[in-house]
Amino acid sequence: MGRITTSGKGRRWVLGGHPWIYADDIAQRDAKPGELVPVFGPNDEPLGWGLHSSASRIAVRLVTRSAEQPKRDTWRALIQRAVDTRSALGLLDERGSCRLVSGDAEHLPGFVVDRYADVLVVQSGCQGSDALRDFLVEVLLEVVPFEVRAVLERSDSGVRRLEELEPRVEWLKGSVDEPVLVEEPDELVYEVDVTHGHKTGHYLDQRDNRAVAGGYALAVPDGTGRMLDAFSYDGLFGIQAARRGAEDVLCLDQAAACEERVRRNAELNGVAKKVRFEKADLMQDLRRRVKEGESYDLVVVDPPAFARNRKEAAGAARGYRELNLRALGLVNSGGHLVTASCSFAVSRESFIGHLEDAARDSGRDAYLLHVAGAAHDHPVLLGLPESNYLKCAFLRVV
Ligand SMILES: C[S@@+](CC[C@H](N)C(=O)[O-])C[C@H]1O[C@@H](n2cnc3c(N)ncnc32)[C@H](O)[C@@H]1O
């Protein structure tokens, strides 16, 4: 069995609470790719056990801070705790959806599981979770308190390149050919294309923010009931607004496949007559719409991450300022802008700073009503700031 010895800086970092150890902070490394290894400080004091990566800057992701090797029961208890948490949150409704296991934030490095009704979609993001995949899925299936029709591995995200891992998409149990139908307790209905959709097929993290944003659709006295869902993907911000009374919803996204997804989801929710889709590159398209004088009572902008790491944060700042300046130009007086950033490298404070700059440049008064994060099934582990990635600001614009 291998072992890792940290430098003094690495030891201080681990004791400071972060569960990742960077390659630069390792003094001695004797470990295979993906191996579960004990970690020691420079004086041989045990710091815990973690999954090793031979390729990534994140060389070890801690599973436990105990000196004892994690056994089957340890892994089982971690998965059980994740599932119990969703149960306590009321998210295990038979036909519903949730993030069932949230990887590093739940001490299951790289291992993410999304649940869409009776279909589970597993993502593995590091060498260690690849090595443990079959075992973790076996334990998961022992633990979940509902019938599972199929399990798909959708390990095709770009982050795997950092671990020198090939993309892997594979049915691990059963299979489904058609999109999976999800029916949420609030009667929102939608389809998820688990094999071809983005991420695991859907963006679960915005669930709660969509429900709140929908409530702003009719919040403008004498408003037009027009709503713009920019970066719409499968259209659920817009569809939630239409369900709450918005009269005319325009969904925009550059991915052509979104058109059919938005159309189907609007139809399933009985709002097909109110919801339209147009394919557009939004960095250009929003500028044109402002010039042409378009206006909406509710505008949602939910772009992809503009910064994948801290080095890209400066470029991202310009992107967020520009995008939100354009979005502000499209909001009717008294209307609302709901604007998100999923870049973990852009802090909540920086994001609000970018919104302040955009408001100043727009010459409008914008009031920050509140800033939310991801839905609670995407837990934020204190000590792991990377798990606190989503910011969603709700603004009233006058
Ligand atoms: C974070 S997702 C949006 C999630 C969606 N709002 C939801 O509630 O599920 C970002 C979306 O932006 C789209 N996108 C990325 N770059 C774009 C661009 N330049 N113009 C338009 N859409 C873009 C992607 O296709 C993706 O659907």
The ligand as an SDF file (V2000), in Angstrom:
LIG
                    3D

 27 29  0  0  0  0  0  0  0  0999 V2000
  -26.0390   27.1270  -16.7590 C   0  0  0  0  0  0  0  0  0  0  0  0
  -26.7820   26.5610  -18.2180 S   0  0  0  0  0  0  0  0  0  0  0  0
  -28.3880   27.2170  -18.1220 C   0  0  0  0  0  0  0  0  0  0  0  0
  -29.3190   26.4370  -17.2480 C   0  0  0  0  0  0  0  0  0  0  0  0
  -30.7650   26.8360  -17.3580 C   0  0  0  0  0  0  0  0  0  0  0  0
  -30.9720   28.2330  -17.1700 N   0  0  0  0  0  0  0  0  0  0  0  0
  -31.5990   26.0360  -16.3840 C   0  0  0  0  0  0  0  0  0  0  0  0
  -32.3470   26.6300  -15.6040 O   0  0  0  0  0  0  0  0  0  0  0  0
  -31.4970   24.8140  -16.3960 O   0  0  0  0  0  0  0  0  0  0  0  0
  -26.0310   27.5570  -19.4360 C   0  0  0  0  0  0  0  0  0  0  0  0
  -26.6650   27.4890  -20.8280 C   0  0  0  0  0  0  0  0  0  0  0  0
  -26.0500   28.5090  -21.6230 O   0  0  0  0  0  0  0  0  0  0  0  0
  -25.9760   28.0610  -22.9670 C   0  0  0  0  0  0  0  0  0  0  0  0
  -24.9560   28.9200  -23.6130 N   0  0  0  0  0  0  0  0  0  0  0  0
  -23.6170   28.8890  -23.4310 C   0  0  0  0  0  0  0  0  0  0  0  0
  -23.0280   29.9030  -24.1180 N   0  0  0  0  0  0  0  0  0  0  0  0
  -24.0260   30.5870  -24.7420 C   0  0  0  0  0  0  0  0  0  0  0  0
  -24.0700   31.7340  -25.5910 C   0  0  0  0  0  0  0  0  0  0  0  0
  -22.9650   32.3940  -25.9270 N   0  0  0  0  0  0  0  0  0  0  0  0
  -25.2680   32.1420  -26.0390 N   0  0  0  0  0  0  0  0  0  0  0  0
  -26.4040   31.4790  -25.7110 C   0  0  0  0  0  0  0  0  0  0  0  0
  -26.4310   30.3920  -24.9000 N   0  0  0  0  0  0  0  0  0  0  0  0
  -25.2590   29.9570  -24.4310 C   0  0  0  0  0  0  0  0  0  0  0  0
  -25.6750   26.5880  -22.8530 C   0  0  0  0  0  0  0  0  0  0  0  0
  -26.1290   25.9300  -24.0300 O   0  0  0  0  0  0  0  0  0  0  0  0
  -26.4720   26.1930  -21.5940 C   0  0  0  0  0  0  0  0  0  0  0  0
  -27.7430   25.6940  -21.9540 O   0  0  0  0  0  0  0  0  0  0  0  0
  1  2  1  0
  2  3  1  0
  2 10  1  0
  3  4  1  0
  4  5  1  0
  5  6  1  0
  5  7  1  0
  7  8  2  0
  7  9  1  0
 10 11  1  0
 11 12  1  0
 11 26  1  0
 12 13  1  0
 13 14  1  0
 13 24  1  0
 14 15  1  0
 14 23  1  0
 15 16  2  0
 16 17  1  0
 17 18  1  0
 17 23  2  0
 18 19  1  0
 18 20  2  0
 20 21  1  0
 21 22  2  0
 22 23  1  0
 24 25  1  0
 24 26  1  0
 26 27  1  0
M  CHG  2   2   1   9  -1
M  END
$$$$
